[in-house]
Amino acid sequence: MNAASPSLPLVGRYLERRWLPSAEVVALARIEGRRLLCHPAFLVGLTLSVLMIVAGNSENDGGLHMFLLSGFAFLPLAAGTLVVGNLAALRSRRDATDELYGTLPRPRSSRTAGQLLGLAWTLPASGFLVAAAYVAFGAGAEGGFVVNHIGARHSPAVVELAQGPLMVVAFGAIGILLARVAPSPIVAALMIVAIWAVEIPTAVWGSAESTGAWLVPMSNHAMVQPGSWVPCKPGDTVPGCNLVLGYDVSGMTGHLIYLVGMTVLAGAAALVGRRRRYPLAVLAAALVLATALGVG
């Protein structure tokens, strides 16, 4: 025991040097986190997400409530976070301070790490949004939501509630990565348009059985009976929705792993640096791994 004790401080110093963020990175993360939460794009996204929840609360439709609560209401907030993360990573380029920062002893990766770590500041805002929607929709009532016209109920699980907050962080990491790979805010705007263009047919019009349902950031995990057009809510006279049979909670668990992997890989690729020879190889590996996790 005594012989092993001297090695413990060495292990601690190694972990602090190699794995734990430095004091400078933590301090920068606090600054970046505060800037993110106060940025107009983030506040606009948060406002739109709140408005979606308010509009959904006016409808007596448990299936819609479940769809909003499990992630769809967070898409505007996620888009705003992507924009803010991208602009933060491009700040030194806009201000023409890259050369000045190059004279400092800390590498550019420290600034990128601080920006990535600052994304954690979105979690309290996302968590508050989840809690507000949970209470407003009455998800805590006995039996949960009435999710179809024949009275089937579903209580949201933790993994279903976690999709929205994790998606917000993933979008922020993608925004930072885009700034390193293609340093232009136009690319971030095009990425948002592309994501929405994929999400609408896959998640909004699709279900857990749709092709690529688990590969999009926001997955609709509802399991429906194909071709069973029924009234969307009690009182409707014209059928307009598929019959919801249940929700694929285990599939959502795998999708959360996919989101976490997407975030980690995007952050790692952003830290590699645009001037290295192998960022494209890192991005390709990230795409292959993310796709494998999504399919699995």
N, C-alpha and C positions, 0 to 999 in steps of 0.2 A: 504493500500500500504506500509506504514511504517512498519507495523507489519510483512509483508511478506519479507521485504528487508533483515533482518538478515539471513534468511534461504538460500538466493541465494549463498553466499560464501560456505555454507555447501554442496549445490548441486554441485557446481563447483569442490570442492575438492573430492566429491564422484565420479564424472565422471572421474576426472583425475586419481583417484586411481584405479577404477574398470574397466574402459573401454578404456581410452586413453593410448597409449604406453608410457612407461617411457622414460626419457632422455637417459638412458643406452641402451634401445632397439632401439631407433631411431639412436643413434650413431653406434650401431652394424649393423643396417640395411644398413647404408651408406657404411660401410666397406664391408659387404657381397655383396652388390649390385655392388660395383666396382670390387671386385674379380670375381663375376659371369661374368660380361661383358668382363673381360680380360682373362678368362679361355680358354685354347685351345679348349676344347670340345664345348663351346658356340660359339667360333669363327668359328670352322669347320661347325657347324650346320648353322650358319648365312651364311657362304660362299656357302654351298650346297643349301640353300633356294634362294640365289641370282642367282646361276647358273640355278636353275629350272625356275626362272622368265625370265632369259635371253634366255634360250632354248625355253620357251613358246612364247616369243616375236617374235621368228623367224618363228613361224607358224601363218598363217592367219586363225585362228580358234577361233571365239568368245566364243564357248562353252568351249574350253580348257582354255582360258583366265579367264573365269568366275570361272571355277573349281579351278584354281591356286589362284586367287585373294580371293576367299571366304574361303580359309583355307588350301588347299592341299600343297601349296608352303611353309607353315609354319611347316610342320611335321618335317623336319630335325632340324630346330631351336628349336622346342619343345622337340625333343629327346635329343639334346645337353643340354637344360636347365634341363631336368630330371636328366641327368648324373651329372651335376654340383651341383644341389641341393642335390642330394644323397651324393656326395663326401664331400660337405660342412658340412652336418649333421654328417658324419662319421669322420670328421677331428680329433676331440678330441680322438676318439677311436684309430685311426691310430697313433696319436702322444703320446698315453698313458698318456693323461693329464686329464682323467675323475676324478681321485682322487684329483688332484690339483684344478680343477674347483669346486669340491664338498666342498672345504673349504671356498669358496667365499660366501658372504651373499646373492648373487642373485641365484635363482634356475636355473636348466638346462632349464626350460621352457622359460626363458628370452632369452637364446641363440637361441632356436628354433623359438621364436617369431621374433627375429632379422633376422634370415635366411628367414622366410616366408615373412616378410615385405620387405626384400631385393629383392624379386622377382618383385616388382613394377618397378625396374630398367630395366626390359626387355621391358616394355611398350614403351619407346621412340624408342628403336631399332625396335620393331615390327611395331610401327606406321610409322617409316621411310620406312620400307619395304612395307607396304601397300600403302603409298603415291607414292613410286617409281614405284611399279607395276601398280598402277592406272593410272599414267601418261604414262608409257611405253606402256600399252595396249590400251591407248586411251579411257578409260572408261568414261571420261568426255565429249566425243563427243556427239553431239545431237542424242538422241535416244538410246545411249549406244551400247552394243555389238550386232552384228549379231550372234545369238546363234544357228541357224540351217540353212540348205541349202535352205529353202524357204523364208528366209529373216526376220524372227521374231527377234525382238530386245529386249534387257533387260538392264536396268540401275541398277548397284549394289546399294542396300540400305545400310544404316549405319549398320544394324544388320548383314548383310552379310559380310561386311568388318571387323566387330569386332570379328568374330569367330576365326581367326588366332591368334591375340594377346591374347585373353582370353584363348585359348588352350595352348599357351606357358606358361602362369602363372599356369594353372591347372597342366600341366606336372611337373613343378617345385615343386609344393606342393605335388604331388604324390611321387616324388623322395625323398623329406624330410620325408614323412610318411614311405616310405619303409625302410629308414635308422633307424627309430625308432622301427619298427615292426620286420624287418629281416635285421640286420646290416651287410650287405655284398654287395659290389658293383656288384657282379655277379647277384644278384636278380634284380637290376636296369636294367642291360643289358638284362636279360630274359624278364623283363616287356616290354622293348622297342620292342623286337622281337615279343612278344605276341600281342602288340598293332598293329604293322604293319601287322601281320598275320590276324587280325580281320578287319583292315581298308581296306585292298586290296579287299577282296570279297564284303564287305559291302558298302564302299564308292566309290572305284574306279570302280568296276564292277556293282555296284547297283545304286539306285536312292532314291528319297524321299519315294517311295512306298516299298522299300526293307524291309525285316524283320530285326528289330533292327537298322534301319537307324539312329534313333535319339539317340541311346544308346552309340554309339561310340564317341570318343572325336571330330573327324573331320567328320561332316555329309555332305553328298552330297544331297542337297535339290532340285536337278533338278527333274522335273516331266516329264516323258517320255511316249510315246505311246508304249505299249508293242508289241513286234513283228514287229515293223516298222523299219526295217533296211534300212538306207538311207546313202548317202555319208556323211562322217564326215565334209567335207568342200567343198566349191565351186571348181569345177574342178576335183574332184575325180570321177572315173568311176566305182569303185567297192564299193557297200554299206558296211559300217562297223560300223555305229553308230545308236542308237535308235533316233527317232525324239523327240527333246526336245520341249515340249509344253509350259513350263514356269518354274517358280521357286517358291517354297513354302516359302515365306518370313515370314508368320505368324508362320509356323512350326520352322523356324530358330530362331525366337524370343523366342519360348519356349526352343529351344536347348541352347540358350545363358543363360537362367535361369538355365538350367541343368548344364552347365559348371561352372557358378558361384557357384551353390550349391555343385558341386563336389570339387571345390577349397576350399570353406569354410569348408566343412566336412573333407576333407583330412588334412587341417591345424589344425582343432580342434582335430582330432584324434592324430595328431603328438604332440600336446601340452599336451595330457592326460598323456603321459609317459608310457614307456614299462613295468615298474615294478608294475603298478597298476593291480588290478584284473579285471578291466572292459574294457580294450582297445578293446578286441574282440567284446564285445557288442556294443561299439561305432562304430566299423567298420561295423558290421552287420546292425546297424541302418542307417549308411551312405549309404550303398549299397541299402537298401530297399527304402530310400527316393530318392536317385539318380535315381533308376529305375522307381519309380513312376513319378518323374518329366519328365523323358525321354519318358515314354509311354504317359503321358498326353500331 
